[in-house]
Amino acid sequence: MDLISTSSDQCLSKKVKGYIVFKSQSKVPIIITSIYGVISLMAFVLMFATIDTESLSGIFVVLVAMPWSIYFSPLIESIGIDSMIIKTLFMVVGVMINAFLIYSFFSFITRRK
């Protein structure tokens, strides 16, 4: 295993079976992104568990996918397909974008210390 140290951000990387694995000094970005992921997963489970009984079963998914749920609404309407699968896929994309942004933000903040 090669250990490579960079002096600019003091991160270590090592090659493990052909992949480069970065060792960060802080686990905060992973923890906060995981919490967001669990909340998002719970919102999706709630949506599918109450889909037959409640007309507002997807409201929590829309909230955790904000602001992308607002941006994707005109796009979904322009497609012209009123399908729950398409809407759910767009909400999954919104949640993934938010998770990436949360991870990136907290990685930047913890790296600047």
VOPAGU-2260 file (C-alpha; in pm, 1 decimal, decimal comma):
REM VOPAGU-2260
SITE   aa  ch    i         X         Y         Z
SITE  MET   A    0       0,0       0,0       0,0
SITE  ASP   A    1     124,3     344,5     -95,4
SITE  LEU   A    2      49,8     625,9     143,3
SITE  ILE   A    3      47,8     965,2     -20,6
SITE  SER   A    4      31,9    1275,5     196,6
SITE  THR   A    5     -64,3    1614,8      61,8
SITE  SER   A    6      36,7    1918,7     258,7
SITE  SER   A    7    -236,0    2153,0     130,3
SITE  ASP   A    8    -535,9    1985,8     292,4
SITE  GLN   A    9    -363,3    1718,5     501,0
SITE  CYS   A   10    -571,7    1434,0     357,4
SITE  LEU   A   11    -426,0    1090,6     312,4
SITE  SER   A   12    -502,3     858,6      28,6
SITE  LYS   A   13    -403,6     500,7     -19,5
SITE  LYS   A   14    -441,8     256,7    -299,8
SITE  VAL   A   15    -646,4     -47,1    -204,9
SITE  LYS   A   16    -701,5    -308,3    -478,5
SITE  GLY   A   17    -677,4     -50,1    -756,1
SITE  TYR   A   18    -902,9     209,8    -589,2
SITE  ILE   A   19    -790,0     529,0    -421,4
SITE  VAL   A   20    -947,2     567,7     -78,3
SITE  PHE   A   21    -933,7     909,4      87,4
SITE  LYS   A   22    -907,3     938,3     461,7
SITE  SER   A   23   -1071,3    1253,7     585,6
SITE  GLN   A   24    -996,0    1406,5     922,6
SITE  SER   A   25   -1366,3    1448,5    1001,9
SITE  LYS   A   26   -1662,3    1212,4     979,9
SITE  VAL   A   27   -1913,0    1498,8    1010,2
SITE  PRO   A   28   -2005,0    1509,7     637,0
SITE  ILE   A   29   -2076,1    1136,6     629,4
SITE  ILE   A   30   -2279,8    1148,6     951,5
SITE  ILE   A   31   -2493,8    1445,2     844,5
SITE  THR   A   32   -2547,8    1305,3     494,2
SITE  SER   A   33   -2644,4     970,0     646,9
SITE  ILE   A   34   -2898,9    1139,3     873,5
SITE  TYR   A   35   -3047,2    1315,0     569,2
SITE  GLY   A   36   -3052,1     983,5     382,4
SITE  VAL   A   37   -3237,9     809,2     664,9
SITE  ILE   A   38   -3494,0    1091,1     684,0
SITE  SER   A   39   -3540,5    1073,3     306,6
SITE  LEU   A   40   -3578,1     696,7     314,2
SITE  MET   A   41   -3838,7     725,8     589,6
SITE  ALA   A   42   -4029,5     979,7     378,5
SITE  PHE   A   43   -4033,1     740,6      80,5
SITE  VAL   A   44   -4143,2     448,0     299,7
SITE  LEU   A   45   -4421,7     660,7     447,6
SITE  MET   A   46   -4530,3     762,3      99,4
SITE  PHE   A   47   -4555,3     404,2     -23,6
SITE  ALA   A   48   -4708,7     275,0     300,5
SITE  THR   A   49   -4996,4     524,7     294,2
SITE  ILE   A   50   -5044,2     561,4     -79,5
SITE  ASP   A   51   -5393,3     410,8     -82,4
SITE  THR   A   52   -5527,0     585,9     226,1
SITE  GLU   A   53   -5393,7     941,6     198,2
SITE  SER   A   54   -5392,8    1179,4     -95,7
SITE  LEU   A   55   -5102,7    1376,3      58,8
SITE  SER   A   56   -4882,7    1073,5     117,5
SITE  GLY   A   57   -4590,6    1221,4     -77,2
SITE  ILE   A   58   -4571,8    1555,8     101,1
SITE  PHE   A   59   -4272,0    1455,5     310,9
SITE  VAL   A   60   -4083,4    1341,0       0,5
SITE  VAL   A   61   -4156,7    1676,8    -162,1
SITE  LEU   A   62   -4024,7    1854,8     147,9
SITE  VAL   A   63   -3696,9    1660,5     169,3
SITE  ALA   A   64   -3642,1    1703,6    -206,4
SITE  MET   A   65   -3682,8    2083,3    -188,6
SITE  PRO   A   66   -3600,1    2299,0    -392,1
SITE  TRP   A   67   -3569,4    2044,0    -672,1
SITE  SER   A   68   -3929,9    1933,2    -634,3
SITE  ILE   A   69   -4033,1    2287,6    -726,9
SITE  TYR   A   70   -3792,0    2302,7   -1022,3
SITE  PHE   A   71   -3893,1    1960,3   -1153,4
SITE  SER   A   72   -4270,1    2025,6   -1142,9
SITE  PRO   A   73   -4282,9    2224,6   -1470,4
SITE  LEU   A   74   -4053,6    1968,2   -1630,8
SITE  ILE   A   75   -4282,7    1682,8   -1528,6
SITE  GLU   A   76   -4585,6    1871,5   -1660,8
SITE  SER   A   77   -4409,9    1945,3   -1990,5
SITE  ILE   A   78   -4343,1    1574,9   -2042,1
SITE  GLY   A   79   -4716,6    1521,4   -2031,5
SITE  ILE   A   80   -4703,1    1185,5   -1857,7
SITE  ASP   A   81   -4899,2    1183,4   -1534,7
SITE  SER   A   82   -4726,8     885,7   -1380,0
SITE  MET   A   83   -4641,3     834,3   -1016,6
SITE  ILE   A   84   -4327,4     645,0   -1120,6
SITE  ILE   A   85   -4191,3     942,7   -1315,9
SITE  LYS   A   86   -4270,2    1182,4   -1031,1
SITE  THR   A   87   -4107,6     950,1    -778,1
SITE  LEU   A   88   -3795,6     917,5    -993,6
SITE  PHE   A   89   -3765,3    1295,1   -1012,5
SITE  MET   A   90   -3798,9    1316,0    -633,6
SITE  VAL   A   91   -3524,8    1052,3    -596,8
SITE  VAL   A   92   -3301,3    1265,6    -821,7
SITE  GLY   A   93   -3381,1    1570,9    -605,8
SITE  VAL   A   94   -3292,3    1383,3    -287,3
SITE  MET   A   95   -2965,9    1262,0    -442,7
SITE  ILE   A   96   -2871,7    1615,1    -547,8
SITE  ASN   A   97   -2943,9    1740,3    -195,0
SITE  ALA   A   98   -2736,9    1461,0     -41,3
SITE  PHE   A   99   -2444,9    1547,8    -268,4
SITE  LEU   A  100   -2474,2    1917,5    -181,0
SITE  ILE   A  101   -2495,3    1845,2     192,7
SITE  TYR   A  102   -2189,0    1620,3     177,6
SITE  SER   A  103   -1993,4    1872,1     -30,6
SITE  PHE   A  104   -2083,1    2163,6     195,3
SITE  PHE   A  105   -1986,4    1990,2     517,8
SITE  SER   A  106   -1669,7    1847,8     360,2
SITE  PHE   A  107   -1570,3    2200,9     262,9
SITE  ILE   A  108   -1651,8    2340,2     607,8
SITE  THR   A  109   -1462,4    2069,3     799,9
SITE  ARG   A  110   -1164,9    2090,1     564,5
SITE  ARG   A  111   -1124,0    2464,6     623,4
SITE  LYS   A  112   -1047,7    2430,0     994,8
